[in-house]
């Protein structure tokens, strides 16, 4: 793939530069976030990118829930979700998604009057290049932080031998020795 941008603006990391390139290639918030997660894991998955493309523009360009937020939730699912009937979703996934939602509402919802795409952009396409890249970068940073806080490594994918790479943590859940419930409702986070 040829680099669409021939220079690297000062202060942008390689990861941020790849995000800029994805924007120039016509990708949207949710897709860019999943590209970042797959890239960190050394993977490509065009089917996954196609699937999350339906989240762009606030779910099918309806202006509803922000694609950076829904893409961020999907990105957390890439690390903590289940991929087939032989896997178990990590019990921390819903807690991380809940924390992402709360953070997003407090940070961007408060700033733009809501968490819907149409609220963030004020139904003006000119606001997208001014607001969306910063929001996508913020969501990516928050997702990385949530993963780190919960014992996931950004660069590490699940292995086939260990469906939930956080085995010790899961054993604590299974034995009831973990202090935080798996359900975010029970945890009182929502």
Buried (B, 14 or more C-beta within 10 A) or exposed (E): EEEEEEEEEEEBEEBBBBBBBBBEEEBBBBBBBBBBBBEBBEEEBEEBBEBBBEBBBBBEEEBBBBBBBBBBBBBBBBBBBBEEEEEEBBBBBBBBBBBBBBBBEEBBBEEBEBBBBBBBBEEEEEEBEEBBBEBBBBBBEBBBBBBEEBEBEBEEBBEEEEBBBBEEBBEBBEEEEBEBBBEBEEEEBB
